[in-house]
């Protein structure tokens, strides 16, 4: 079993998503099971927060920005999937309803914020799963909230590891088809939407990998791996070929944005290697965390 996570830059538009699908289908040839975890389209989470804040401020402009967000997703979907799909419209309607409630109350609680932010991953995961199916490949869409269970610490919820692992394991038992799910989002025991904190899609991938005893967790991003320094500031910065879980965690806590700090623990406990790879340079060696 291989777990592949693709970040926002990797799924920013239809062109990039096609690159992602090429990588996924190539990996599928060598695996007896593959789960793809995706972030929202690049910049969408920030846009959702902006729209939510406009609604909370009773600013009617939120409706205009909401429409632009829908149009962006429709454009990506139309380039990838030719057939009409009512499921996307249902998600727009649900998001519109939540934003309307925020506008009415004039307040953006952490509960509402998590609900609104979750739509980025809901939409991207569904669109990508449909795009894979449009290539004639069997692919399932998973609502991550049914598998990842947390407490109600909205904004950065703590995962109920035992319950989540059991749900993940049961869901994927004897399932060999390719599956796509959104990262970063989860739910409480009663089904209320939560999020795992910004960048939490890496953590989702590691949790799924640990629950399924995956052979590897791959984090696909827009750089060749973990680097010795920020290449925009240090000319001599270079990719680190191999690093320990502990060292990678320290780098993440110190500000390295390539990987979420919580990602290492589930993989480390099950001794699953993590690879950081570049969607735009798939042949590159990347960084191995072990």
Backbone as a ProteinNet text record, in pm:
[ID]
protein_1_A
[PRIMARY]
XXXXXXXXXXXXXXXXXXXXXXXXXXXXXXXXXXXXXXXXXXXXXXXXXXXXXXXXXXXXXXXXXXXXXXXXXXXXXXXXXXXXXXXXXXXXXXXXXXXXXXXXXXXXXXXXXXXXXXXXXXXXXXXXXXXXXXXXXXXXXXXXXXXXXXXXXXXXXXXXXXXXXXXXXXXXXXXXXXXXXXXXXXXXXXXXXXXXXXXXXXXXXXXXXXXXXXXXXXXXXXXXXXXXXXXXXXXXXXXXXXXXXXXXXXXXXXXXXXXXXXXXXXXXXXXXXXXXXXXXXXXXXXXXXX
[TERTIARY]
84.1	0	87.9	57.7	129.9	32.5	77.3	-1.7	69.7	-1.6	56.9	-22.9	46.7	-20.2	29.6	-63.3	-28.3	-78.2	12.5	-19.6	-88.2	-120.3	-197.5	-136.1	-2.9	62	55	56.7	49.7	-87.3	-190.8	-327.5	-388.4	-303.8	-349.7	-442.5	-426	-505	-513.6	-588.5	-610	-479.4	-391.4	-263.2	-182.6	-174.6	-99.5	-167	-300.2	-372.7	-348.6	-338.9	-307	-168.5	-72.9	60	47.1	-33.3	-55.6	-113.8	-214.7	-278.9	-180	-94.4	9	99.1	141	228.5	156.6	31	-48.4	-65.8	-102.9	-128.1	-0.2	111.9	240.8	272.1	246.3	271.8	177.3	55	-45.5	-0.7	80.3	128.4	214	276	371.5	316.7	186.9	131.4	6.9	-16.2	-138.4	-249.2	-225.6	-324.8	-267	-348.7	-297.1	-404.2	-366.7	-456.6	-392.1	-467.8	-420.1	-488.5	-408.2	-459	-425.3	-524.8	-500.2	-539.1	-466.9	-502.2	-605.2	-653.2	-739	-657	-723.8	-653.4	-572.8	-454.9	-364.2	-432.6	-419.4	-472.9	-618.6	-688	-832.6	-864.2	-783.5	-811.9	-805.5	-703.6	-693.9	-813.5	-856.3	-970.1	-1098.4	-1115	-1232.7	-1235.4	-1119.1	-1111.4	-1148.8	-1099.1	-1130.6	-1281.7	-1342.7	-1486.4	-1565.3	-1522.6	-1591.6	-1583.8	-1467.8	-1453.2	-1537.9	-1550.6	-1639.1	-1784.5	-1824	-1961	-1985.3	-1887.4	-1901.5	-1910	-1849.1	-1850.7	-1973	-2069.4	-2189.8	-2155.2	-2046.5	-2004	-2057.3	-2146.3	-2210.4	-2109.9	-1987.7	-1886.3	-1852.7	-1887.5	-1856	-1925.6	-2043	-2117.9	-2044.5	-1984.8	-1908.5	-1786.4	-1713.9	-1593.3	-1628	-1741.1	-1787.9	-1815.3	-1877	-1907.2	-1779.3	-1678.1	-1548.7	-1484.6	-1498.9	-1443.2	-1511.1	-1642.8	-1716.9	-1674.9	-1658.2	-1619.1	-1481.2	-1390	-1255.9	-1264.1	-1340.7	-1354.7	-1426.5	-1525.3	-1596.9	-1503.8	-1413.8	-1319.4	-1225.7	-1172.1	-1083.8	-1158.7	-1279.8	-1359.6	-1388.1	-1423.4	-1459.7	-1340.4	-1218.9	-1099	-1061.7	-1106.8	-1069.8	-1180.6	-1303.3	-1418.7	-1525	-1563.3	-1656.2	-1802.5	-1836.4	-1977.9	-2020	-2147.7	-2203	-2204.5	-2193.5	-2192.4	-2266.6	-2377.6	-2462	-2400.7	-2309	-2249.4	-2173.9	-2105.5	-2033.3	-2130.6	-2241.7	-2341.1	-2398.6	-2412.3	-2460.9	-2363.9	-2233.8	-2132.8	-2134.8	-2152.5	-2164.7	-2284.7	-2397.2	-2519.3	-2499.7	-2429.4	-2404.3	-2313.3	-2208.1	-2116.4	-2189.6	-2272.8	-2350.3	-2440.3	-2499.5	-2587.2	-2508.2	-2389.8	-2307.4	-2262.4	-2219.4	-2178.1	-2295.6	-2413.2	-2532.8	-2560.9	-2537	-2557	-2454.8	-2330.9	-2226.8	-2264.9	-2314.6	-2357.1	-2471.2	-2563.4	-2679.8	-2638.8	-2551.1	-2510.3	-2404.7	-2331	-2226.8	-2110.2	-2084.4	-1975.8	-1920.7	-1787.8	-1723.7	-1663.5	-1739.4	-1688.1	-1588.1	-1507.3	-1410	-1481.1	-1600.6	-1678.6	-1717.8	-1769.9	-1807.2	-1684.1	-1574	-1450.7	-1403.3	-1403.6	-1363	-1455.9	-1585.3	-1682.1	-1655.2	-1631.2	-1608.9	-1476.5	-1369.5	-1239.5	-1240.2	-1323.8	-1325.7	-1366.8	-1438.3	-1489.6	-1378.5	-1263.7	-1152.3	-1110.7	-1090.3	-1049.9	-1164.8	-1286.9	-1401.1	-1411.7	-1397.1	-1412	-1294.4	-1171.8	-1055.1	-1051.5	-1077.4	-1072.7	-1178.4	-1297.8	-1403.9	-1371.7	-1324.8	-1291.2	-1180.3	-1077.2	-964.3	-1007.9	-1093	-1141.1	-1221.5	-1302.5	-1379.6	-1287.9	-1181.6	-1086.6	-1015.3	-981.1	-917.7	-1015.7	-1139.8	-1241.5	-1263.8	-1250.3	-1271.1	-1163.8	-1053.9	-948.2	-973.8	-1088.7	-1123.1	-1064	-1021.2	-959.5	-1058.3	-1076.1	-1164	-1106.5	-1187.3	-1138.3	-1252.8	-1226.4	-1328.3	-1298.3	-1402.8	-1390.3	-1428	-1345.1	-1371.7	-1388.3	-1493.9	-1509.3	-1427.2	-1314.5	-1221	-1287.6	-1394.6	-1460.9	-1523.6	-1544.8	-1601.8	-1495.2	-1367.3	-1258.6	-1169.8	-1149.7	-1062.6	-1150	-1142	-1224.3	-1137.6	-1192.4	-1115.5	-1199.6	-1134.1	-1208.1	-1267.3	-1322.7	-1385.4	-1299.4	-1168.2	-1076.1	-1066.2	-1170.1	-1180.4	-1059.9	-1012.3	-894.8	-768.6	-756.1	-640.9	-680.2	-771.3	-828.7	-728.5	-740.9	-657.4	-728.4	-653.6	-711.1	-729.6	-845.3	-870.1	-807.1	-682.6	-603.1	-668.2	-707.6	-762.4	-887.6	-980.5	-1104.5	-1076.1	-990.7	-960.9	-892.6	-794.9	-724.9	-821	-913.4	-1010.9	-1101	-1147.8	-1234.6	-1161.1	-1037	-956.7	-931.4	-888.9	-857.8	-980.7	-1095.2	-1218.1	-1262.2	-1247.7	-1291.2	-1208.6	-1078.4	-990.2	-966.4	-1030.7	-1012.3	-1051.7	-959.3	-980.9	-1013.3	-985.5	-1012.8	-884.3	-883.5	-762	-769.5	-886	-898.4	-833.5	-797	-741.1	-845.8	-804.6	-897.5	-838.7	-926.6	-884.7	-962.1	-891.3	-955.1	-889	-963.1	-907.9	-828.1	-718.1	-642.4	-696.9	-641.7	-667	-802.6	-901.3	-1035.9	-1072	-1157.1	-1198.6	-1334	-1376.4	-1501.2	-1499.8	-1584.2	-1601.6	-1683.9	-1700.2	-1779.3	-1923	-1975.4	-2114	-2123.7	-2009	-2010.5	-1988	-1957.4	-1928.7	-1791.4	-1781.6	-1656.2	-1548.6	-1427.9	-1311.6	-1196.5	-1091.3	-969.5	-849.6	-741.3	-622.2	-514.8	-548.5	-449.9	-392.4	-348	-295.2	-177.8	-177	-73.1	-101.6	-219.2	-251.4	-274.5	-273.9	-292.1	-176.4	-55.7	58.1	28.6	-25.5	-59	-164.8	-265.2	-368.5	-304.3	-213.9	-147.4	-71.4	-2.9	74.3	-17.3	-130	-227	-282.7	-320.1	-373.9	-267.2	-144.4	-35	-11.7	-13.1	9	-104.8	-228	-344.5	-343	-289.4	-289.9	-156	-59.9	74.2	132.1	122.5	169.3	319.6	363.8	507.2	579.6	507.3	568	459.8	496.1	412.3	491.4	432.4	500	430	508.1	456.6	506.3	414.8	450.6	422.3	524.6	514.1	579.3	623.7	680.6	831.2	895.7	1041.5	1095.4	1226.9	1286.7	1302.9	1266.6	1278.5	1308.3	1344.8	1390.1	1526.3	1545.9	1670.8	1746.2	1875.6	1960.3	1925.6	1863.8	1821.8	1721.6	1662.2	1569.1	1648.4	1625.4	1705.1	1685.4	1576.9	1554.8	1647	1700.3	1786.2	1931	1950.1	2086.3	2117.5	2208.9	2239.3	2293.5	2367.1	2430.5	2338.8	2213.2	2119.6	2104.4	2095.7	2080.6	1987.8	1940.1	1847	1918.5	1852.7	1904.6	1854.3	1942.6	1895.3	1827.2	1875.8	1818	1829.1	1726.9	1722.5	1638.2	1660.7	1582.6	1447.7	1353.9	1224.1	1243.4	1331.6	1353.3	1408.4	1505.7	1565.2	1462.8	1382.2	1280.3	1176	1140.6	1043	1098.6	1224.9	1288	1288.9	1319.6	1320.6	1180.9	1079.4	942	900.2	935.7	901.2	977.3	1093.2	1174	1130.5	1031.4	977.8	987.6	1046.5	1050.5	907.9	857.3	715.9	686.5	790.4	772.1	688.8	694.4	621.5	567.4	448.9	384.6	453.5	478.5	551.6	490.6	357.3	292.2	304.1	351.2	352.8	440.6	550.2	649.6	602.3	526.2	496.7	424.7	311.8	245.2	334.7	409.1	498.5	612.3	667.3	780.1	738.7	620.1	574.2	555.1	526.8	509.2	630.3	734.8	858.6	831.8	748.6	715.4	799	877.9	955.5	865.7	905.8	836.3	929.9	878.3	956.9	895.9	981.9	939.2	980.6	884	914	849.8	900.2	858.3	766.5	642.3	545.5	597.4	677.5	723	861.6	914.2	1039.1	1028.3	932.1	903.1	1017.8	1114.3	1228.6	1335.4	1322.1	1420.9	1421.2	1532.7	1546.1	1466.5	1451	1378.4	1453.3	1380.6	1436.7	1366.7	1444.8	1388.4	1398.8	1285	1280.6	1258.2	1349	1341.5	1395.4
-119.5	0	124.9	217.6	344.6	458.5	554.8	675	791.3	864.4	979	1104.3	1205.1	1331.1	1440.7	1518.1	1627.2	1759.1	1857.1	1986.7	2081.1	2200.1	2297.7	2340.5	2357.9	2397.4	2285.9	2160.8	2045.1	2032.2	2085.1	2073.6	2212.4	2308.6	2447.1	2469.8	2390	2409	2276	2276.5	2152.3	2095.8	2183.1	2137.9	2062	2118.5	2053	1923.8	1925.5	1805.6	1691.3	1723	1618.2	1559.2	1642.9	1592.1	1495.9	1537.9	1455.5	1319.6	1321.2	1195.4	1105.5	1165.2	1086	1014.7	1088.2	1032	920.5	945.5	847.6	718.8	731.6	612.8	534.1	603.7	534.9	454.2	513.8	444.4	328.2	342.3	237.3	105.3	114.2	-6.9	-93.1	-29.6	-100	-124.2	-99.2	-110	-197	-264.8	-344.3	-262.7	-134.2	-44.4	95	196.5	332.8	429.2	512.7	616.5	751.3	839.3	973.8	1073.4	1152.1	1256.7	1391.2	1478.5	1606.3	1725.1	1834.4	1962.6	2032.1	2146.4	2231.2	2286.9	2330.9	2398.3	2514.1	2538.6	2640	2772.6	2818.5	2948	2947.2	2835.6	2831.8	2844	2780.2	2790.2	2935	3008.9	3151.6	3228.2	3194.9	3262.7	3234.8	3112.4	3077	3155.4	3169.7	3247.6	3393	3448.1	3586.6	3603.1	3510.9	3517	3507.3	3417.7	3400	3526.3	3591.3	3715.4	3828.3	3834.4	3934.2	3910.1	3783.8	3750.4	3788.2	3759.5	3791	3941.8	4019.6	4166.4	4228.7	4144.6	4189.9	4261.6	4218.3	4279.4	4193.2	4251.6	4177.9	4130.8	4184.4	4144.1	3994.9	3936	3793.7	3710.6	3755.7	3682.2	3684.6	3798.9	3812.1	3720	3720.6	3638.6	3489.4	3458.1	3319.3	3272.1	3357.1	3321.6	3298.6	3382.6	3366.5	3232.3	3194.9	3068.4	2951.4	2958.9	2853.7	2848.2	2966.1	2971.8	2910.6	2932.9	2874.3	2721.6	2667.1	2521.7	2466.5	2540.9	2496.5	2492.2	2590.3	2595.4	2475	2446.1	2330.2	2202	2189.1	2068.1	2051.2	2160.8	2151.5	2111.1	2148.4	2110.8	1963.8	1908.7	1771.4	1669.7	1712.8	1622.5	1687.5	1621.6	1681.1	1670.8	1564	1544.8	1636.8	1670.7	1752.3	1670.7	1740	1669	1749.4	1695.7	1766.7	1770.9	1678.3	1672.4	1800.8	1857.8	1983.2	2094.4	2102.5	2206.1	2190.4	2066.6	2042.8	2100.8	2084.9	2137.6	2290.8	2351	2497	2544.5	2474.6	2512.9	2503.2	2397.3	2380	2490.1	2521.9	2628.8	2763.1	2788.9	2912.7	2925.9	2814.5	2816.2	2850.6	2789.9	2816.2	2962.4	3013.8	3154.3	3247.2	3209.4	3288.5	3296.2	3186.6	3186	3276.1	3271.9	3359.6	3506.3	3536.5	3673.4	3716.8	3627.5	3659.9	3684.6	3598.1	3611.1	3720	3753.4	3855.6	3811.5	3680.4	3627.3	3501.1	3489.1	3370.7	3288.8	3193.9	3107.2	3009	2947	2847.9	2727.8	2696.8	2586.7	2617.5	2738.8	2779.1	2789.4	2838.6	2853.5	2718.3	2616.2	2482	2428.3	2449	2401.8	2465.2	2596.4	2669.1	2626.9	2618.3	2580.6	2439.8	2352.8	2213.4	2198.4	2298.4	2284.8	2285.2	2344.7	2341	2199.2	2118.2	1978.3	1892.3	1922.4	1846	1858	1980.1	2005.4	1948.9	1973.9	1927.6	1775.2	1707.7	1561.3	1503.1	1562.4	1510.2	1532.3	1652.9	1683.9	1591	1569.2	1485.1	1339.5	1291.7	1152.7	1136.2	1237.1	1231.5	1240.3	1320.6	1333.3	1201	1129.1	998	901.4	902.8	814.1	845.8	974.1	1012.2	953.4	905.6	838.2	687.4	645.3	503.8	419.8	485.2	415	411.3	296.2	283.4	363.2	449.5	537.1	572.8	567	600.9	732.7	810.3	933.7	903	949.3	928.2	1062.9	1078	1195	1167.7	1236.9	1211.8	1221.3	1298.9	1319.5	1191.3	1093.8	966.5	873.1	904.6	816.1	875.5	1006.9	1073	1138.1	1088.3	1138.9	1215.4	1325.8	1415.3	1462.5	1540.6	1612.5	1739.4	1827.8	1948.3	2073.1	2054.9	2167.8	2227	2300	2350.5	2437.6	2420.4	2495.2	2411.9	2326.2	2234.8	2117.5	2038.4	1929.2	1816.7	1751.3	1635.1	1508.9	1424	1302.9	1193.9	1128.9	1007.5	893.5	862	768.4	630.2	576	439.7	427.3	520.7	517.1	537.1	634.1	665	548.1	486.5	373	257.7	236.3	127.8	157.1	282	320	309.5	356.7	351.2	206.6	127	-14.2	-89.3	-67.9	-136.3	-92.6	37.5	88.9	28.9	19.3	-25	-175.6	-248.5	-392.7	-453.5	-522.9	-590	-493.1	-364	-264.9	-239.9	-274.1	-262.8	-148	-84.8	23.6	151.4	236.6	366.9	452.2	524.4	608.9	748.3	849.7	989	1048.8	1116	1180.2	1314.5	1403	1532.8	1521.8	1594	1601.1	1711.9	1724.7	1843.6	1844	1770.3	1775.7	1645.2	1657.6	1544.2	1579.3	1501.9	1535.2	1477.5	1534.6	1483.3	1354	1289.2	1165.6	1188.7	1311.4	1337.7	1391.9	1396.2	1433.1	1579.3	1660.7	1802.4	1817.5	1896.4	1911.6	1981.1	1926.1	1986.8	1992.6	2065.1	2064.9	2034.6	1988.3	1943.6	2051.3	2175	2282.4	2299.7	2421	2449	2356.7	2303.2	2208.2	2067.1	2045.8	1917.4	1803.8	1830.8	1722.5	1622.4	1670	1578.5	1481.4	1535.4	1455.7	1350.7	1391.6	1296.8	1179.3	1209.4	1104	1007.8	1062.2	979.1	892.9	948.8	873.2	754.6	781.5	675.3	568.9	613.9	520.1	430.2	489	410.9	311.8	356.3	268.9	149.7	170.2	64.4	-8.1	25.7	-34.3	-20.6	99.6	126.4	102.7	73.8	54.6	188.2	294.7	426.8	534.8	651.1	771.3	872.7	919.2	1016.5	1151.5	1255.3	1392.4	1464.6	1493.6	1557.7	1707.5	1786.2	1931.5	1998.3	2123.5	2195.2	2218.9	2145.4	2151.4	2008.8	1993.7	1860.7	1783.9	1844.2	1776.3	1876.6	1825.4	1913.5	1970	2099.3	2163.5	2215.7	2236	2280.7	2421.4	2499.8	2636.4	2681.7	2795.8	2852.9	2894.2	2828.9	2858.2	3001.3	3066.9	3205.7	3300.4	3252.5	3337.8	3291.1	3161.8	3105.2	3036.5	3094.4	3045.6	2903.4	2867.6	2735.5	2626.9	2659.7	2561.2	2442.6	2323.4	2203.9	2103.6	2008.6	1908	1808.3	1772.1	1671.1	1534.6	1443.7	1315.4	1225.3	1227.6	1138.9	1204.7	1184.2	1249.4	1163.3	1174.4	1096.1	1163.9	1085.9	1142.2	1259.6	1239.2	1340.8	1470.2	1455.7	1574.7	1646.8	1570.7	1630.8	1705.2	1646.2	1711.2	1841.9	1841.2	1964	2072.2	2033.7	2130	2187.6	2100.8	2146.3	2242.6	2210.4	2297.5	2429.2	2426.5	2548.5	2635.3	2589.4	2674.2	2618.3	2499.8	2439.4	2403.2	2465.6	2451.1	2334.3	2258.3	2148.7	2036.5	2021.4	1911.8	1958	1908.6	1943.9	1870.8	1939.1	1877	1746.6	1735.6	1615.8	1493.7	1514.2	1407.4	1290.4	1320.1	1215.9	1109.3	1147.8	1053.6	926.4	935	809.4	718.5	778.7	700	639	717.1	668	548.3	555.8	447.2	316.3	326	205.3	181	263.7	251.2	257.2	354	373.6	489.9	469.3	581.5	685	811.2	922.5	980.2	999	1063.8	1200.8	1301.6	1433.3	1442.5	1459.4	1458.2	1578.3	1606.7	1724.1	1682.2	1729.7	1699.8	1742.8	1849.2	1906.5	1855	1763.1	1693.2	1551.7	1472.5	1342.4	1243	1263.1	1172	1204.2	1318.3	1357.4	1261.8	1255.4	1161	1203.5	1335.6	1385.4	1359.1	1367.7	1342.5	1222.7	1131.5	1017.1	1042.3	1031.7	1045.7	906.8	864.5	726.3	720
0	0	0	-89.9	-99	-69.6	10.6	36.4	-30.6	-115.2	-186	-151	-101.5	-69.6	-163	-219.8	-310.5	-253	-243	-184.1	-280.1	-229.1	-304.9	-436.1	-440.2	-565.6	-668.5	-621.1	-711.7	-776	-708.4	-761.5	-784.5	-820.5	-833.3	-952.2	-1057.2	-1179.3	-1254.8	-1364.3	-1439.7	-1495.6	-1541.7	-1597.5	-1492.2	-1371.6	-1264.5	-1220.1	-1213.9	-1172.7	-1271.2	-1398.7	-1497.4	-1472.3	-1429.1	-1392.1	-1273.1	-1175.7	-1056.7	-1095.9	-1182.4	-1223.7	-1296.9	-1380.5	-1449.7	-1348.2	-1243.9	-1140.4	-1065.4	-1030.7	-955.8	-1035.9	-1161.4	-1242.4	-1268.9	-1275.2	-1291.3	-1164.7	-1046.9	-920.7	-900.8	-951.4	-934.3	-996.7	-1102.3	-1169.7	-1077.8	-976.9	-890.4	-750.7	-730.5	-596.3	-594.4	-480.9	-466.2	-399.1	-381.6	-323.3	-314.8	-343	-345	-296.1	-197.8	-147	-175.3	-239.3	-271.8	-178.4	-107.8	-18	-81.3	-94.9	-162.4	-75.1	-97.2	-37.7	-126.2	-79.1	-161.9	-278.2	-385.1	-493.6	-434.5	-490.5	-436.1	-404.9	-280.3	-238.7	-197.3	-214.8	-188.6	-39.9	47.4	190.9	237	191.5	226.8	172.2	52.7	-8.9	69.6	115	195.1	326.5	389.2	513.5	487.6	377.7	340.6	319	246.2	218.7	349	437.6	565.3	650.4	650.3	727.6	671.6	538.1	476.7	518.8	518.8	558.6	704.6	791	933.4	956.5	865.5	876.7	808.3	768.9	697.3	566.3	503.3	377	261.8	183.5	73.3	-32.9	-28.1	-126.4	-114.9	-1.5	14.7	-93	-138.1	-240.5	-374.2	-405.1	-530	-526.7	-413.5	-402.7	-397.9	-336.7	-334.9	-477.1	-558.1	-696.2	-775.9	-752.1	-820.2	-783.1	-656.5	-610.3	-681.6	-693.8	-764.9	-911.6	-972	-1113.1	-1134.8	-1039.5	-1051.5	-1049.9	-957.3	-950.4	-1073.6	-1120.8	-1241.6	-1362.5	-1370	-1480.5	-1477.3	-1359.2	-1344.4	-1379.1	-1325.9	-1351	-1500	-1567.4	-1709.2	-1795.6	-1754.3	-1828.7	-1806.6	-1693.7	-1658	-1683.3	-1661.6	-1670.8	-1758.1	-1864.8	-1961.4	-1917.8	-1847	-1813	-1698.2	-1694.1	-1586.7	-1457	-1344.7	-1217	-1111.4	-1063.1	-967.6	-827.7	-799.3	-665.6	-632.4	-731.5	-710.5	-672.2	-742.4	-712.2	-571.9	-526.8	-389.7	-287.9	-315.7	-223.6	-224.6	-342.3	-348.8	-267	-280.2	-208.3	-57.7	-15.7	127.2	179.9	105.2	145.2	148.4	49.2	44.8	167.8	208.6	326.3	452.9	469.4	588.2	590	475.4	467.5	499	452.8	481.3	630.3	702.1	846.8	915.3	868.6	924.9	901.9	780.8	748.6	841.6	864.1	948.3	1093.4	1147.3	1287.4	1308	1200.5	1212.9	1298.3	1298.7	1381.6	1316.8	1318.8	1261.5	1374.9	1425.1	1531.5	1472.8	1559.7	1512	1451.1	1500	1443.1	1299.1	1275.9	1140.4	1050.5	1107	1029.3	977	1062.5	1019.4	911	929.9	831.2	694.7	694	568.1	502.8	583.2	527.1	468.9	522.5	476.8	330.6	276.9	140.6	35.7	66.1	-29.4	-61.1	45.3	26.9	-24.8	21.4	-29.6	-181.3	-230.8	-373.7	-453.6	-407.5	-483.7	-491.5	-379.3	-378.9	-472	-470.7	-555.7	-704.3	-737.8	-877.2	-927.4	-845.6	-887.3	-903.1	-813.3	-827.8	-956.4	-991.2	-1115.4	-1237.8	-1226.3	-1337.2	-1363.6	-1256.7	-1273.3	-1339.8	-1295.7	-1354.5	-1502.3	-1538.4	-1678.1	-1769	-1710.8	-1787.9	-1797.4	-1748.2	-1755.3	-1644.4	-1535.6	-1422.9	-1306.2	-1246	-1130	-1013.2	-955.4	-848.5	-754.9	-625	-526.7	-457.6	-431.7	-353.9	-209.4	-116	26.3	95.1	172.1	258.3	384.1	398.2	508.7	645.2	654	782.7	835.8	749.4	794.2	851.9	829	871.9	980.6	977.6	1075.6	1181.5	1305.6	1415.3	1515.6	1566.6	1653.3	1772.2	1859.1	1962.4	1900.9	1982.2	1928	1946.8	1940.4	1945.1	1803.9	1763.9	1627.1	1592	1469.8	1424.3	1425.5	1525.5	1532.7	1621	1571.5	1650.3	1672	1787.6	1819.3	1772.9	1704.5	1645.1	1749.5	1745.8	1823.7	1743.6	1777	1698.3	1691.6	1804.5	1807.7	1721.1	1738.2	1659.6	1511.8	1480.3	1340	1270.7	1336.4	1276.6	1248.2	1341.7	1323.9	1203.6	1192.3	1080.3	947	944.3	821.5	780.9	877.8	850.2	798.5	862.8	820.8	682	653.5	523.5	410.5	431.5	322.8	319.9	410.6	413.4	277.3	217.8	87.7	-26.2	-6.9	-112.1	-190.2	-317.5	-399.4	-500.1	-513.1	-611.2	-559.9	-650.9	-619.9	-549.1	-443.1	-367.7	-349.9	-351.3	-331.4	-215	-125.8	-11.2	17.1	80.4	117.7	245.9	253.7	377.6	466.8	589.8	671.4	740.2	686.6	744.1	813.6	916.5	997.3	1058.2	1157.8	1227	1367	1452.4	1587.5	1580.7	1694	1699.2	1652.2	1676.7	1635.3	1492.6	1421.1	1279.9	1250.3	1351.9	1328.4	1264.5	1158.6	1083.8	1166.7	1161.9	1226.8	1126.2	1161.6	1080.2	1168.3	1105.3	1178.2	1184.7	1146.9	1145	1006.1	975.8	842.6	812.2	691.3	652.6	698.8	756.9	816.7	719.5	589.7	491.8	497.2	527	545.1	659.3	767.3	885.2	850.8	772.9	728.5	655.9	563.5	485.6	576.6	676.5	768.4	854.7	898.6	978	897.6	773.6	687.9	663.5	639.3	617.3	737.1	856.3	978	1001.1	979.5	1000.4	906.5	785.1	683.3	671.5	760	754.6	613.2	559.5	423.1	410.4	289.1	265.7	260.1	223.5	211.8	212.2	264.7	254.1	172.2	62.9	-24.5	-13.9	15.7	21.9	-103.1	-194.6	-321.4	-312.9	-345.1	-331.3	-452.8	-437.9	-552.3	-538	-446.4	-432.1	-430.2	-448.1	-462.9	-331.8	-219.4	-90.3	18.7	137.8	245.1	206.3	232.7	193	314.1	298.1	408.5	454.1	365.3	398.2	292.9	313.5	216.4	91.8	-22.8	-143.2	-194.8	-151.6	-192.9	-117.3	-3.8	79.5	82	62.4	68.3	-64.1	-139.8	-274.6	-273.7	-168	-162.9	-104.9	-78.3	-22.1	-116.5	-59	-141.5	-73.4	-151.3	-101.3	-10.4	98.9	191.5	143.7	105	49.3	151.1	277.7	379.6	516.3	600.3	730.7	824.2	953.8	1050	1076.5	1130.6	1168	1265.2	1364.6	1467.8	1408.4	1318.9	1256.5	1169.1	1095.5	1009.7	1093.5	1207.7	1295.8	1350.4	1388.5	1439	1331.9	1207.9	1098.1	1075	1080.6	1060.1	1171.1	1294.9	1408.3	1402.5	1335.8	1322.6	1204.7	1129.3	1022.5	882.8	865.3	731	691	585.5	549.9	455.8	421.4	325.8	385.9	519	584.4	719.2	755.9	881.3	997.3	1111.5	1222.4	1274.1	1271.9	1326.9	1235	1114.2	1014.3	1054.6	1123.9	1150.5	1249.6	1351.6	1460.8	1416	1343.3	1304.2	1220.8	1127.6	1041.7	1122	1214	1295	1380.8	1440.4	1527.8	1451.6	1321.1	1238.4	1146.9	1165.1	1086.2	936	896	754	700.4	596	541.2	475.6	486.5	421.9	316.1	197	91.7	60.7	49.1	1.7	-144.1	-235.5	-377.9	-448	-566.6	-643.9	-758.7	-753.3	-859.8	-996.7	-998.4	-1124.5	-1165.1	-1084.7	-1116.4	-1059.2	-1110	-1049.5	-1052.8	-1141.7	-1150.4	-1046.4	-979	-878.8	-760.8	-688.2	-577.2	-454.3	-433.7	-317.8	-188.1	-77.1	55.5	117.4	173.5	245.2	395.3	464.6	609.5	667.5	758.6	809.3	950.9
[MASK]
++++++++++++++++++++++++++++++++++++++++++++++++++++++++++++++++++++++++++++++++++++++++++++++++++++++++++++++++++++++++++++++++++++++++++++++++++++++++++++++++++++++++++++++++++++++++++++++++++++++++++++++++++++++++++++++++++++++++++++++++++++++++++++++++++++++++++++++++++++++++++++++++++

